[in-house]
Amino acid sequence: MTADVIVVAAGGSARMGGADKVFADLGGRPLVAWSLAAIAAAPGVRHIVLVVAPGRLTEAAALLPGRLAAVVPGGSHRGASVEAGFRALEALWSAAGDPAAADPVVLVHDGARPFLTPSLVEAVVVAAAEHGAAVPVVPVTDTLKRVVDGRIGATVDRAELVAAQTPQGARASLLRRAFGMNPADGATRFTDEAALLAACTIPVHPIPGDPVNLKVTVPADLARAEAVLGGDASRRVGLGSDSHPFGPGEPLRLGGIEIAGAPRLHGHSDGDVALHAIADALLGAAALGDLGRLYPADRRTARGIDSGHLLGEVVRRLAVAGWRPDAVDLTITGSRPRLAGVLESMRAAIAAILTLPVDRVGVKASTGNLDGAEGAGRVLSAAAVVTIVPARVEEP
């Protein structure tokens, strides 16, 4: 399944004491960058549109280089910001020859929810594709009371109550209809897309949410988020991507292994886009630059150099800077060759280079859904999300 995503990060953060919560530091990077990284790592995500306050456009554009399809200014309330993001998606669809005719799934995510997981993104996409619209929910566990005139009143029955999360998803046609019936400049305001759709008698399907998918609203929430990370910015996240066209000759080098019978990727090195994406993600997490800066595609770097060697050198540089890899989530996109049978071998090879347990390395493959150069079989691309942690000093 494919989806386009609107990340809403244009609120006034009134309950944060005036600070812009989505750009608050969390684990060494802006809070919203965590959400963007998770979305970019989810299989099937095509376009990502980020909606921010008008004064944040330049800053926001640098958050996810090469992966944000558009950064647009938000409106005076959530509904206006979501609609602005949707109009940006419509412009992208139109420019691409109107693939909106296929009625893609559109997700809307609060930028202030930094602990979104790629698996939850995928679950919402699948449910929205099947049911038309979907929302992740978690049970309400606290006892609920009404307060009347400053006193505790009746207990509210929580049996049928849930707390709604994001991302919330719907077919583009349903969102378009809802915006037409309740435009952003209308009299009615909705707190989320599920409420907007329900007001238009469009059914919304609930799916299990994630209790860790908290929303940062007040300063205490930011402290909770730091606690989830382990505090003191002890864990950092990096995002890396790479893409190479197929070239002459074989075999293909991908994910640290050779795949016989498949054409190699064109490049100054052996063209292993998977290892390149991981290397760039690690360097970015540690603020150590990028792979192209360390190994330029010229005479300073040996032609055909083994990307496993390059990734090993990146790990060494991380160690010098006081960091080590902790986990990897890798997605490879391309219609050829079929990779299902070699993904476990890639996991093992990557884990060996990074000196990680295999269960800390995830490798997924997507055909590209026959869209773009990857889907046409001309190119292989890879995107990686990594976490790094301070390197432990071994006792003598």
N, C-alpha and C positions, 0 to 999 in steps of 0.2 A: 504494500500500500504506500502511496505517496501523500504528502501533505505540505501545505504552506503554513507558515507560523507568523503570527503577530505577537511581538513582545511589548507589553505596555509598561512604560517607565517614565511617564510624563506627569505624575501626580505632584501635588504641592508639598507632600510630606509634613502636613501641619502638625501631626502628633509626634513628630521626631524633633520638635523644638526648633524648626526652621532648617535643619540640615536635610540635604537631598539624600534620602535613604538609599536609593538605588545606586548611587555613586559612593556610598560610604565604604570605607576600607573593610574588607573581610578576608582574612587569610592572605593579605598582601596584594589583593586586587579588588577592583570595584565589585560590589555585591552583585550587580546585574550580569557581570561577566561569567559568574558561575552558572546562571540560568542559560545564557547563550551557549556556553560550552556543552552543556548537557543536551540541548536541543540540536546543536550541530552534529553531535555524535549519534543521534537516534537514526535508525535506518529509515529511508524513505523521505526524509525531510528535504524539500526542494528549495523554496525561497524562504528567507527569514527577513522580516521587516521589523525594525526597531522604532518605536515611537517614544520620543523623549521631549522634555521641555525645550522650547525654541532656543534657549541659550546654551544647550548642551549638544547641538548637532555635530560640531567638529570633534568634540571629545568622544562622543558616542561612536562615530564612524571608525575610530581607531581600535575599538574593543575587539573586533573579530575580523581582522584583515582578510579580504578575499572571500568572506562567507556571507556577509550581510548584503542582501539584494537591494535594500533601501533603508535609509534613516530619515524619518519624517517628523515634523513638529506635531505635538499633541494639541488637544483642545482644552476647553475649560473644565471638562469633567470626563470620567472614564469612557462613557458612551461615545463622546466626540472623538476621543483618542483612538478607540477601537475602529470607528468608522473611517478615520483618516488612514489607519493602517490597511484597512480593507480596500480603500480606493487606490492605495499604492500597489496592492496586489493586482487589482484589476488592470492597472496600467502595465504591469509586468506581463500579465496574460495577453493583453492586447498586442504588446510589442513582440511577443513570441508567436503571433498568429492565432490568438484566442484559444489556448488550451483550456480555458474556463468552460468550454462547451462540454468537456468531460466531467464537469461538476466536481472539482477536487475538494478534499477535506481541508478546512481551514481551522487551525488551532489558535486560541488566544491565551496567552500566559502572562501572569503578573511578574514583572521584572523583579519584584521584591520577594519572590520565592526562590532562594538560591539553591535549595537542595532537591530540585527536580532531578529525576533519573531518566536516562534514555528509555528504560523499559516502560515507565509510566507514559511517556510520550507515545511510544509505539502502541500501548494498550488503548489509549484514547483514540488514536487514529483508526485502529481496527474497529472499535465500537462505533465510532461516528460513521465510518464507511458502511457498516452493517445496518445501523439503526437511524441514520440521518443526523443525529446529534447525541453527544455524550458528555458526561461530567464526572470526574473522580470525586468520591465522597468518603468521609470517615465517620464512624459512629460518634455520637455525643455521649461521653462517659460521665461527666459531672452531673450532679443533681441540679436542675434548673428551677429557679424561683422567680416569681413576679414581685416587683417592688412597687408598692402603692403608697403614695403620700409619705415617702421616706421610711416605710416599714415593710418587712418581709410579708408577702401575701401567699397566694396559693402556689403549690408545686406544679410545675409544668410536666406533663407526661412526655417523656423523651423517646418512647417506643418507636415513633415514626419520624424522629428527627435525625438529621445528619448534618455534618459540616461540609460545605462545598469547597473544593480546591480548584486549582488550575494546573495544567492547561485544560480548557474546555473546547470541545470540537464540534463542528457542524459542517455539513455540505455547504459549499459556497452559495448555491441557489437558495437555501433556507436562510442564511444570513442576509442575503440580498433582499429577500422578501421581508424579513424582520426590520431591516433598516428602512425599507419603504413604508412600512406601517407605523414605525416609531422612529422618525428621523432624529438625529442628534440634537437639532435645534428645537425639538418638540417640548411639550410641557412635562412629559414623564421621564424620570431618571431610573436607570436600572443598575443594580450593584454588580451584576455579572451577566454573561451571555445566556446562561440557563434561564435567568429571570426574564430576559428580553424575549427569548424563544417561547417560553411558556406563556407569556402575555399574548403571543400571536397564535396560541393553541397548537404550537409545534412540539410534539413529544420529545423529551430529553431523557436518554437512557443513563442510569447511574452505574458506575463501575467502582470497584474498590480503589480507594486512594492510598496515600502513603502518609503515615503519621509523622514522618520526619520532614515532609514537604511543608514546612512552616512558612508563614508569611511575616516578614519584618514590618511592623507597623509603629511600634514605640521603642525607645532606647533599650528597654529590657529585652526586647526580642533580638536586638543585635548582639547583646551579651549571650543570649541563648545560642545564637548561631555560632558565635566564637567557641562556645563550649562544645558544640557538635563537632567542630573541627579540631578540638583539642586545645584551643586557646593559643595566644601569643604567636599567631600566624605560623604555627608549627607545621602546617601542611599547605603546600601550594599546588595549584592546578595549571596545566599548560595545554594549549591547543595547537596542533600542527597539521598541515595538509600538504599534499604534493600531487602532481599529475604529470604523466609522460605519455606521449604517443608511442604506438608500436613502431618498431624499426625492422630492418633486415636482420636475418640471422636468428639463432636460438642457442641455448635454451632461455626461458624466462627466469629471471631472478626476482623473487617476490617473497616478502616476509621472512627473509633469511634462508630460503631454500631454493633449489632449482626445480623447475617444472619442465620436463623434457617434452618436446613436440609442440611447445607453445613459442611464439615469436618473442624475442627479447624486446625490452623497452628502450627507446632511443634516449640517450643522455651521455653526458661526459663520464659519469660513473657507470656502474652496472645497471642503473636505472631502477633500483628497488624502491618504488614509491612508498611502500609500507614502512620500511626502515627509515626513509627520509622523513616521513610524517612524524614518526615517533621521535626522531632526533630533534626536529624543530620544536616539537611540543615540550621536550625536556629542557632544551635551551631557553625557550620562552618562559617556562615556569621558574627557572633560576635566574632570569634576566641576564642571560649570557649571549645574547645576539641570536643569530640564525646559522643554519648549516652552510648556506651559500657564502656567508661572510668568512666562515672558518676554512671552507674548502671551495674556493672559486673555480668556476668551470673554465679554467685556462691552464697554462703550462705549470702553474704552481701546484696543481693537483694531477696526479697520474691518471691518464685516460683509462677507463674501465675499472677504476678502483673498487674494491669490495665494499659495499655499503655496510656490511657487518663490522668491518674495521672502522668505518666512520662512526657508527653508533657506539662502538666500544670506546672510541676516543671521546665522544660526548659524555659517556658515563664517567670516564676518568676526570674530565674537566668539572663535572658536577661534584665529584668527590673532593677535588681541590677547593671548590667553593663552599664545601660543607654540606652537600646535599647528596641524596641517593634516590633512585627510582623506587616508588612504592606500588604503583598499579598502572596498568595500561588498558585502554579500551580502544580498539582499532576497527575501523570499517573500511573495506576495500570495495570500490564501485567500478563495475565494468561488465559488459555482457559476455566477454570471453577472456580467458578460458573458464570453464566451470571449476569452482574452487572448493566445493563442499568436501571433497575427499582429502584435501590437503590442509584444511584449517588447523587441525590438531598438530600437524607437523610444524606449521608456522608458529603456533603458540609455544611449542617446546623450544624452537630455535630462538624466538624472541626472548623467552624467559632465560635461556642460557646466556645470551649476550648481556642481559640486564642483571644477571644473577638474582633472579626472582623465582619464587615458587610458581609453577605453571598456573595455579588457581588465582594468581594475581594478574594474569594476562588474558584479556578477552579479544577474540578475533572474529569478525563477522564479514560476510560478503553480500553484496547486492548487485543485481544485474543492471541497475540503472533504469529499469522499467522501460527500456527501449527509448529513453529520452536523452537527447544531447549526444555529445561525442562518445561518452561512456556507453550509453545504450546502443549506439551504432557500432560499437566494437572497434573504434579507432584509438581509444585512449583508455588507460587505467588510472584511477585516482584513489587516493587514500586520505583518510582523516583520522587523527588520533587525539584522544584526551588522556592526559597522564596526571598522576599525582606524584609529588616528590616530598620527602620528609628530611629533616636534619640527619646527616650521617652520624651513626653512633661511633664514638671513639672506643676502640677495643682496649681493654685493660692489658697491661704487659704481663 
